[in-house]
Amino acid sequence: MRAHCLNVHAVAEGGSPCAENEWESAAAMRVEIWSDIACPWCYVGKARFEKALRDFPHRDEVEVVHRSFELDPGRAKGDIEPVITMLTRKYGMSREQAEAGEDSLGAQAAAEGLPYRTRGRDHGSTFDMHRLLHFAREQGRQGELLDRLYRANFAEERSVFGDDERLVELAAEAGLESGAARAVLADPDAYAAAVREDEREAARLGARGVPFFVIDRTYGVSGAQPVEVFTRALGRAWDERTPVRLIDDGGGSGTEAEACGPDGCAVPQP
């Protein structure tokens, strides 16, 4: 499949094949979104994408899958610090610059109708949240859990980091069974391989940051682009979908040979 990109990062050609169960909706156009719960632009970008999807005429034929990406991979679970402190340490900016950046992000979020606390938030490892999101996908509640995690991290006072019971509560609010969510968090190997595979796939596709949107493995959109960019990407990917073309017996008749279908199998005629 030849890949194109509407923004900075091209989707790599010849991506790794998907497992059979990765394509439950063969007729649907799939949008895969790599993101991290600690990423404010992922929070804003998701809202913008969803606005474009809401007005997309084929929205009922679009399957959205959220993929894992850690901005701070390898960070210890107990290594938690204030966001402003992290920004000054990691990017070498002054406290005033970090606070101004948070104020700007708060305004961007508000423009999309999203609550955003510009002060008092924590930063930490999101690995367990990604593991829980893979579990939620199996239960058909991935979107609900992601929304709940975003809202808790960016808009609520209580931290989402380093507290399994906090994540269990959020999982329950998203419609998951508390005991099952607690069991996932208690087992450090549960869904860990799925998270790492998502991250390897992001690297293969050329994603160097998030949010990163891949539409039908044909177009990539990098960053929290304006709604219009997502609208254009969805429309172009849909228009360029190519139906399967049947190859005949070489005689040019275009006829189909015997086969089995929902109503049974063709009976050979004498």
N, C-alpha and C positions, 0 to 999 in steps of 0.2 A: 504494500500500500504506500503510495506516495503521500508524504505528510507536508503540510503547509503551516504557517504560523502568522497570526494577525498582529503579533506584537514583537517582543524582543527575542524570545527563546523558541527555536524551531522544535517541533515534535520529531524525535528521531525516527528515521525510516526503519522498518523491519523490527519493531518492538517485540518483546518476548510474547510468545503465544499465551493466550488466556486458557485457563482450565475450563472444562466443560461447564461447571456450575457458575462460572463467571458471566455467562451469557444467558441468564434466565429468560430475558425478553429479546429474542432474536430479531423481532420486528421493530423494536424500539430503537431510537437513536440514544446512544449513551453519552452522558456527560460525566466525566470523572474530575473531581475537584481535590487537589492536594492542598492541605491547610493544616494549621496548628492552632490549638485553642488559645495559646499565648500571643497570637498574632493579631493585632488590632485591624490591620488591613484585610485580613481574612474575614473578620467579623463584618466589616463594611462591604467588602467585595461580594460576600454571600448575599447580602441584602440587595445589592445592585443587580447581580445575576438573577435573583429571584423575581425582581421587577421585570426584567426582560423576558424571563420564562413565562411569567403570568400573562403577558400579552402575545406570546408566540402562538400562532394558530394551531400548531401541532403539539402543544404542550402535553397533551394526554398520551403522546407517543414518545415522550422523552423520559428516560430512566437516569436518575442522578445518583451517583455513587461517590461517597466521601472517602478519600484516601489519606493515609497518615504521612505527616512530615513534621519532624521536630526541629525547631529553631535552635534548640540547645541540647542536641543529642549527647547522651552520656552523663548528663547532669544528675547528681545523686538525688534521691527522693527527698532527703531532709535538707537539701541545700536551697533555702528559700530566702529571698531578699526583696526589699521594696523595689518597685519598678523604676522609680527615679534613681535609686542607687545603682541598679543594674545598668541603666542607660549611661550614667556618668562614667561608670567603670569600663563598660564594654566599648563605648564609642568615643570616650575622651572628651565629652562635652561638659559644659558647666551645668550646675544645678538649674540655673535660670533657663538655659537652652533646653534642658530636658523637660522642664515644666512647660515651656512655651510649645514644645512639640506635642506634649500631652493635651494642651489646650486646643491646639489645631486639630488633633485627632478627635477630640470631643466634639468639635464643631462639625467635622466631616460625618461623624456618626449621627449627630442630631439631625443633619440634613437628610439622612436616610430613615429617620424615625427611630433611631436606636439610642437607648440610654447608655451613658458612658461616664464612669467615675474617673476624673482626671487626677485625683490624688488618693493616696492610701491603698493602692492595689499592690499585690505581691506578684513575684515572678518565681517560677520553679519548674521542676520537671513535669512534662505532660505525657510521659510514656504510659503511665497507668490509664490515663484518660483515653489514649488511643487504643489500648487493649480493650477497654470497656466499649468503645465505639465499634470495634469489630464484632464483639459479642452482640451489641445492639443491632447490628446489621442482620445477623442471623435471625433475630427476633422480629425483624421488620420495624424497628424503632430507632434506626440510626439518626435520621433527620431530627427526630424529637429530642434525642439525647444531645446531639450537637448544639441545637438551639439552646437547650437548658444549660449546657456547659458554658457557652459563650455569654449568656445573660448573667450567669453566676460570676464568671471571671471579670467581666467588664462593667457590670452594673450593681453588684451586690457587695456589701461590706465584708461578709465572712469569706475567708480565703478558700480556694479550691485545692490548694497545694498541701501535700503532706498529711492529709486527713482522709483515710479510707471511708470513714462513716459519712463524711460530707459527700463523697462521690456516690455512696450507696443511696443516700437521700435523693440526690439529683437523678440517679438512675430510676428510682421508684417514681419520682415526679414525671419522668419521661415515659412511664408505662412499663418498666421492667420489674421483674420480681426481685425483691430486695435480697433474699437469700442467694439467688443465683448470681447477682451482681457482686455480692460480698465474696462468694466462692471464686469468681474470676480474679478479683483483686488480691485474694489470699494466695493464689498460685502464680508466682512470678513468670512461669513459662506459658500461661494461658494467653493465647493470641499474640505472644511476643514475636513469633516467626512471621505472622501476617503483617505486623507493623513494620518489621525490618524489610520484608519483601516490597511493601508499598514504597519505602524509602529508597530501596535499590532501583525500583522501576522509575521513580521520579528522576533519579540521576541518569538512567538510560535515556529518558525522554528529554533531557536537557534542562530540567527545572533547577534553577539555582536559587530560587526564592519562592515564597508563597504569598498570596494564593496563586495557584497554577491550574488552569482549566483546560481539559483536553476533551474535545468534542468529536465523538465517533472515531477516535484515533486518526483524525484527519486535520483538525485545526487546534492550535494551542493559543490560549489567551493568558498573558502573564500580568499579574497584579490586579488591583481593585479598579478596573477600567470603568469608564462611564457606561451607563445602561445602553447607550447607543452602540457601543462596541460589541457588547454581548448580543444585542439584537441582530446586528449584522453577521456575527459569527454563527449564530444559530441558523439564520436564514440561508447563509451560504453553504454550511455543512448539509443542511436538509436538501437544498437544490441539487447538490452534487452527489447525493446518494445514488448508486448505480444498482438497479435490480439485477438479479442473476439472469444471465442469458443462456438459453438452452442450445446445445450443440446437437445437430441432427446426425443421421447416419452417413452423411457425406453425399447423399443423393439430392440434397436440396429440397426434400419433401417437407422438412420441418415437423414431421410426425413424431409422436412419442412412442417408445417401446413399452412392452408389458411391464407393469409395476403393481405393487400393493399399496392400498390406500385405506382411509378410514372405513370405507364400505366393503373392504375385502380385496382379494387379489384377482387379477385378470385370469380368465380361464382359457387355456390354449385351445384354439379351434382346429379341428381335424382338417 
